[in-house]
């Protein structure tokens, strides 16, 4: 795994803090509640856990994540140009109509997140999902990280190591700035003044409410509305009486698709997008093509590697787990019997995923499913928009969660936030379960990296690691 720095220092901090950590967290949570400071959509146990990456590890993650997001942009172009690619994604007519709409800006994926696992013993991460529709955490990730840094014992630990890199995801204006940037490309010379955040009625998340306040403070009048309540008249889109210039579509694609069954329900929104009367973020291409789990199988499938350069194929081989669509791969394989049998036999090594889901609800892990049920699912989902993907083992990290704050190993993810094609920093979830998800019993931690430029200016005299005495990395120590 990538080198986590200052782990010995962290373990000593936990050992010396003892029960004080619990008291510090309870006191902090009480103070934040009294102040009305909101940093999570769903309550979860707050653990005093941060991990520190070296600046070099951050750099290669940034570089390769940005190459991957460019590859996803290429998949969108291939969908437009290549019939076999279009057929692969199995979009119905309603979705196909939406992805034919020009969004009015060049880069189609503007605000996204790769959900990944870091791979032990490797300079690699494995992408579990391309979250290119409407990722959560664009505001709350920075807030969670800020809260963790306010736990007194953890704060003291962080003050005694080199300065940390301040990522875009740590600052709420990074999300707002990307929306403003998209609108500037969509409508050159215009200033964004009003926008709508789409949410289903009575299902507005806390993060969305916080977005509205931040947008208003930045000079953008924002409202939350159900898309079925929008009105398109005289070439302008309205939510009630408010003109809407930009939409941040915060409805997950899995929840948006059922709305398309009513041809009239979304007609005003769709007409306004088609006429370029409103800037819709993310684009429908991002929401229906690269968000689809079929995209993961497409990137893994040798049949489509001809579309990618040697360098792109190396990136895909390194970061995209083996995955296949649930369908016959050749005319000779009648009804796909060969592949179907293989998928059934390899249950313990596979995960079944529907094209669009939320919070892992459409994910079935073979290892935790009976053989009989697994075989039923493979048959039921055959020739439908489902994939099987290799089961990637989640890395683990010691977390102060046991009796007397003993360190207990928990699984963790590394979420890579991307705005406008650029890496913005990390989120991270903790769990004891195979599905590492806050909505399925998980929690959060922070992943930071050392800021080399700041570290060098603060500690240029350091020539050896203070943990082992052997390393010569200025400002960084081994675990």
C-alpha positions in Angstrom: 0.0 0.0 0.0 1.1 3.6 -0.4 3.3 4.6 2.5 1.2 6.1 5.4 3.4 8.5 7.3 3.7 9.1 11.1 1.9 6.0 12.0 4.1 5.4 15.0 3.4 8.9 16.2 -0.3 8.4 15.7 -0.3 5.1 17.7 1.6 6.8 20.6 -1.0 9.6 20.6 -3.8 7.1 20.8 -2.1 5.2 23.6 -1.3 8.3 25.6 -4.8 9.9 25.2 -6.8 6.9 26.5 -10.3 7.7 27.6 -9.7 11.4 27.0 -10.4 10.9 23.2 -14.0 9.9 24.0 -14.5 12.9 26.1 -13.0 15.2 23.5 -15.2 13.9 20.8 -18.4 14.1 22.9 -17.5 17.7 23.9 -16.7 18.7 20.3 -20.0 17.1 19.0 -22.0 18.9 21.6 -20.3 22.3 20.8 -20.9 21.8 17.0 -24.6 20.9 17.6 -25.1 24.0 19.8 -23.5 26.1 17.0 -25.7 24.6 14.4 -22.7 23.3 12.4 -23.8 20.6 10.0 -21.3 18.2 8.5 -23.1 14.9 7.8 -26.3 13.8 6.1 -26.6 10.8 8.3 -25.3 10.3 11.9 -22.3 8.1 12.1 -19.8 7.4 14.9 -16.9 9.8 14.7 -13.5 8.1 15.1 -10.3 10.1 15.8 -8.6 8.7 12.6 -6.6 10.5 10.0 -4.0 9.0 7.6 -1.1 10.9 6.0 0.2 10.3 2.5 3.5 11.5 1.2 3.5 14.3 -1.4 4.8 11.9 -4.0 2.0 9.4 -3.4 -0.5 12.3 -3.7 1.1 13.4 -6.9 0.9 10.0 -8.7 -2.7 9.6 -7.5 -3.5 13.0 -8.9 -1.8 12.4 -12.2 -3.4 9.0 -12.8 -6.9 10.1 -11.6 -6.8 13.0 -14.1 -5.8 10.5 -16.9 -8.7 8.3 -15.9 -11.2 11.2 -16.0 -9.9 12.1 -19.5 -10.5 8.5 -20.6 -14.1 8.7 -19.4 -14.5 11.8 -21.5 -13.2 9.8 -24.4 -15.9 7.1 -23.7 -18.5 9.8 -24.1 -17.1 10.7 -27.5 -16.9 7.1 -28.5 -20.6 6.6 -27.6 -21.4 9.4 -30.1 -19.2 8.0 -32.8 -19.3 4.2 -32.5 -22.4 2.1 -33.0 -21.1 -0.9 -31.1 -20.3 1.4 -28.1 -23.9 2.8 -28.2 -25.3 -0.7 -28.3 -23.2 -1.8 -25.4 -24.7 0.7 -22.9 -28.3 -0.5 -23.5 -29.9 2.9 -23.1 -33.6 3.1 -23.9 -35.1 5.8 -26.1 -35.8 8.2 -23.3 -32.2 8.1 -22.0 -30.8 8.1 -25.5 -32.7 11.3 -26.3 -31.1 13.0 -23.2 -27.6 12.0 -24.1 -28.0 13.5 -27.5 -28.5 16.9 -25.9 -25.5 19.2 -26.3 -24.9 20.6 -22.8 -23.2 23.7 -24.1 -19.8 23.0 -22.6 -16.9 20.9 -23.8 -15.9 18.8 -20.8 -19.0 16.8 -20.0 -18.0 15.5 -16.5 -17.6 18.5 -14.2 -18.1 17.4 -10.6 -17.4 13.8 -9.9 -15.8 11.2 -7.6 -13.9 8.0 -8.2 -14.7 5.5 -5.4 -11.6 3.4 -5.0 -9.6 1.1 -2.8 -5.9 1.6 -2.4 -4.1 -1.6 -3.2 -1.7 -3.0 -0.6 1.9 -3.4 -1.7 1.3 -1.5 -4.9 1.4 2.0 -6.3 -2.2 1.5 -7.4 -5.8 2.1 -6.6 -8.8 0.1 -8.0 -11.9 2.0 -9.2 -15.1 0.5 -7.8 -17.4 3.1 -9.3 -17.3 6.2 -11.5 -19.5 8.6 -9.6 -20.2 11.0 -12.4 -23.8 12.0 -11.8 -24.0 13.9 -8.6 -21.5 12.9 -5.9 -22.2 13.5 -2.3 -19.6 15.0 -0.1 -18.6 18.0 -2.2 -19.3 20.2 0.9 -19.4 17.8 3.8 -16.1 16.0 3.1 -14.2 19.2 3.8 -16.3 19.8 6.9 -15.7 16.3 8.3 -12.0 16.8 7.8 -12.2 20.1 9.6 -14.1 18.6 12.5 -11.5 15.8 12.9 -8.8 18.4 13.1 -10.6 20.0 16.0 -10.3 17.0 18.3 -7.7 18.3 20.7 -5.4 15.2 20.9 -5.6 14.8 17.1 -5.0 18.5 16.6 -1.8 18.3 18.7 -0.6 15.2 16.7 -1.2 17.1 13.4 0.6 20.2 14.7 3.7 18.1 15.4 4.1 16.8 11.8 4.8 18.9 8.6 2.1 21.1 7.2 -0.7 19.3 5.2 -1.7 20.0 1.6 -4.9 22.1 1.5 -7.0 20.4 -1.1 -9.9 21.9 -3.1 -12.3 19.6 -1.4 -11.4 21.2 1.9 -12.8 24.5 0.7 -16.6 24.8 0.0 -15.9 27.5 -2.6 -14.2 24.9 -4.9 -17.5 23.3 -5.7 -19.1 26.7 -6.2 -16.2 27.9 -8.4 -16.7 24.9 -10.7 -20.3 25.7 -11.2 -19.4 29.3 -12.0 -16.7 28.1 -14.4 -19.1 25.8 -16.2 -21.6 28.7 -16.6 -18.9 31.0 -17.9 -18.2 28.5 -20.7 -21.9 28.0 -21.3 -22.7 31.7 -21.4 -19.5 33.7 -22.1 -19.5 37.1 -20.6 -22.4 36.4 -18.2 -22.3 36.2 -14.5 -24.2 33.3 -12.7 -26.9 34.9 -10.6 -29.5 32.2 -10.1 -29.7 28.4 -10.1 -31.7 25.5 -8.9 -30.6 22.3 -7.1 -32.8 19.4 -8.2 -34.1 17.1 -5.4 -37.1 14.9 -5.3 -39.9 16.4 -3.2 -39.6 15.7 0.5 -36.1 14.2 0.0 -33.8 17.2 0.4 -30.5 16.2 2.0 -28.8 18.3 4.6 -25.8 18.9 2.3 -28.1 20.4 -0.3 -29.5 22.8 2.3 -26.0 23.9 3.2 -25.2 24.4 -0.5 -28.1 26.8 -0.8 -26.8 29.0 2.0 -23.2 28.9 0.7 -24.4 29.8 -2.8 -26.4 32.7 -1.5 -23.5 34.0 0.5 -21.4 34.0 -2.7 -24.0 36.0 -4.6 -25.9 33.2 -6.4 -29.6 33.0 -5.6 -30.3 29.2 -5.2 -33.5 27.3 -4.7 -34.2 23.6 -4.3 -37.0 22.2 -6.5 -38.4 18.9 -7.8 -37.7 18.8 -11.6 -41.4 18.2 -12.2 -42.2 21.6 -10.8 -40.1 23.6 -13.3 -41.7 25.7 -15.9 -40.3 26.6 -19.4 -41.9 29.7 -20.9 -40.9 32.3 -23.4 -37.4 30.8 -23.8 -36.6 30.8 -20.0 -36.8 28.2 -17.3 -38.4 29.0 -14.0 -38.8 27.5 -10.5 -42.0 29.4 -9.4 -41.2 33.0 -10.3 -37.5 32.7 -10.2 -35.5 32.5 -13.4 -33.1 29.5 -13.4 -29.8 29.9 -15.3 -28.0 26.8 -14.1 -29.1 23.4 -12.6 -27.1 21.2 -10.3 -29.0 18.0 -10.7 -28.6 16.4 -7.3 -31.0 13.5 -8.1 -29.1 10.3 -8.5 -29.5 8.7 -11.9 -31.1 5.6 -10.3 -33.9 7.9 -8.9 -34.1 10.1 -12.0 -34.8 7.2 -14.5 -38.3 6.4 -13.1 -39.3 10.0 -13.7 -38.7 9.5 -17.5 -41.7 7.1 -17.5 -44.0 10.1 -17.5 -43.3 11.9 -20.8 -44.8 15.1 -19.6 -43.3 15.3 -16.1 -39.9 16.4 -17.2 -40.8 18.0 -20.6 -40.1 21.6 -19.5 -36.7 20.7 -18.1 -35.8 18.7 -21.2 -36.9 21.3 -23.6 -35.0 24.0 -21.8 -31.8 21.9 -21.9 -32.3 21.0 -25.5 -32.7 24.8 -26.4 -29.7 25.7 -24.3 -31.9 27.9 -22.2 -30.4 26.5 -19.0 -27.0 25.1 -18.1 -27.4 21.5 -16.7 -24.6 20.0 -14.6 -23.5 17.3 -14.8 -24.4 16.6 -18.4 -26.7 13.8 -19.4 -23.8 12.1 -21.0 -22.0 12.0 -17.7 -25.2 10.8 -15.9 -26.1 8.0 -18.3 -22.9 6.8 -19.9 -19.9 7.1 -17.6 -22.1 6.8 -14.4 -23.4 3.4 -15.7 -21.6 0.4 -14.2 -21.6 -0.9 -17.7 -18.8 1.7 -18.3 -16.6 -0.3 -15.9 -17.1 -3.5 -18.0 -16.6 -1.5 -21.2 -13.3 -0.2 -20.0 -12.2 -3.8 -19.0 -13.5 -5.6 -22.1 -10.7 -6.5 -24.7 -13.3 -6.0 -27.5 -13.0 -2.2 -27.0 -9.3 -1.8 -26.3 -8.8 -0.8 -30.0 -10.2 2.6 -29.2 -7.5 3.4 -26.6 -3.9 4.2 -26.9 -1.2 2.0 -25.3 -0.7 4.6 -22.5 -4.5 4.6 -21.9 -4.6 0.8 -21.8 -1.8 0.8 -19.2 -3.8 3.1 -17.0 -7.0 1.0 -17.4 -5.1 -2.3 -16.7 -3.7 -0.7 -13.5 -6.9 0.8 -12.1 -10.0 -0.8 -13.6 -10.8 -4.2 -12.0 -11.8 -7.1 -14.3 -15.5 -6.8 -15.2 -17.9 -8.2 -17.8 -21.4 -7.4 -18.9 -24.0 -10.2 -18.4 -24.4 -11.2 -22.0 -23.1 -13.5 -24.6 -19.7 -12.4 -25.9 -19.8 -14.2 -29.3 -22.4 -15.8 -31.6 -20.8 -19.1 -31.0 -21.5 -18.9 -27.3 -25.2 -19.8 -27.6 -27.2 -17.9 -24.9 -23.9 -17.0 -23.3 -23.8 -20.4 -21.7 -20.0 -20.5 -21.4 -19.7 -17.2 -19.6 -22.9 -17.7 -17.6 -21.5 -21.0 -16.2 -18.1 -19.3 -15.4 -19.9 -16.4 -13.5 -21.9 -18.9 -11.5 -18.8 -21.0 -10.6 -16.8 -18.0 -9.5 -19.4 -16.6 -7.1 -16.9 -16.0 -4.2 -14.7 -13.9 -6.4 -17.3 -11.7 -8.0 -19.7 -8.8 -7.3 -22.9 -8.3 -9.3 -23.9 -4.7 -10.1 -26.9 -3.1 -11.7 -26.1 -0.2 -14.1 -27.4 2.5 -11.8 -27.7 2.3 -8.0 -27.2 4.4 -4.9 -25.5 3.6 -1.6 -24.6 0.1 -2.7 -28.2 -1.0 -2.8 -27.8 -2.5 -6.3 -24.6 -4.4 -5.4 -24.6 -8.1 -4.5 -21.4 -9.5 -3.2 -21.0 -13.2 -4.1 -19.1 -14.0 -1.0 -22.1 -13.1 1.2 -24.7 -14.7 -1.1 -25.8 -18.4 -1.2 -24.8 -20.3 -4.3 -28.4 -21.0 -5.1 -29.4 -17.4 -4.9 -26.3 -16.3 -6.8 -27.2 -18.6 -9.7 -30.8 -17.3 -9.7 -29.6 -13.7 -9.9 -27.2 -14.5 -12.8 -30.0 -16.0 -14.8 -32.5 -13.2 -13.9 -30.1 -10.5 -14.8 -28.8 -12.1 -18.1 -29.0 -9.8 -21.1 -30.0 -6.9 -18.9 -27.9 -3.9 -17.9 -25.9 -5.7 -15.2 -22.2 -6.5 -14.8 -20.1 -8.8 -12.8 -16.8 -7.3 -11.4 -14.0 -9.0 -9.6 -14.2 -8.7 -5.8 -11.5 -6.2 -4.8 -10.4 -6.7 -1.2 -10.8 -3.5 0.9 -7.5 -2.4 2.6 -7.6 -2.2 6.3 -6.3 0.3 8.8 -6.1 0.3 12.7 -8.7 2.6 14.2 -9.1 3.4 17.9 -12.5 1.7 18.3 -11.9 -1.2 20.7 -12.2 -1.4 24.5 -9.9 1.2 26.2 -9.4 2.6 22.7 -7.4 -0.4 21.5 -6.7 -0.3 17.8 -9.2 -2.3 15.7 -8.7 -3.0 12.0 -11.4 -1.5 9.8 -11.8 -1.5 6.0 -11.5 1.8 4.3 -12.1 3.4 0.9 -10.3 6.3 -0.8 -12.7 8.6 -2.7 -11.0 10.8 -5.3 -12.9 14.1 -5.9 -12.5 15.6 -9.4 -13.8 19.1 -10.4 -13.4 20.2 -14.1 -11.0 17.3 -14.8 -8.7 18.2 -11.9 -8.0 16.3 -8.7 -9.5 18.0 -5.6 -8.5 15.7 -2.8 -9.7 12.7 -0.8 -12.6 11.5 1.1 -12.6 8.2 3.0 -15.1 5.9 4.6 -14.6 3.3 7.3 -16.5 0.1 7.9 -16.5 -3.4 9.3 -18.7 -4.6 6.5 -17.9 -5.8 3.0 -19.8 -2.8 1.6 -17.8 0.2 2.8 -20.7 2.7 2.9 -21.9 5.2 5.5 -25.5 4.3 4.8 -24.7 0.7 5.6 -23.2 1.2 9.0 -19.9 2.9 8.0 -18.2 6.0 9.2 -15.6 8.5 8.0 -11.9 9.2 8.3 -9.7 11.8 6.7 -6.9 11.2 4.2 -4.4 14.1 4.0 -1.0 14.5 2.3 2.1 16.4 3.2 2.6 19.7 1.5 6.3 19.5 0.5 6.8 23.1 -0.2 5.5 24.1 3.2 7.4 21.3 4.9 10.7 22.3 3.3 10.3 25.9 4.4 9.5 24.8 8.0 11.9 22.0 8.5 14.7 22.1 5.9 17.3 21.3 8.6 15.8 17.8 9.1 18.0 15.2 7.4 16.8 11.9 8.9 13.5 10.4 9.8 12.7 10.8 13.5 10.8 7.5 13.6 13.5 5.2 12.3 16.6 7.4 11.9 17.3 6.0 8.5 15.1 7.8 6.0 16.5 10.9 4.4 13.2 12.4 3.2 13.0 15.9 4.5 9.8 16.6 6.4 8.5 13.0 6.0 8.8 10.0 8.3 8.1 6.4 7.7 5.4 4.4 9.4 
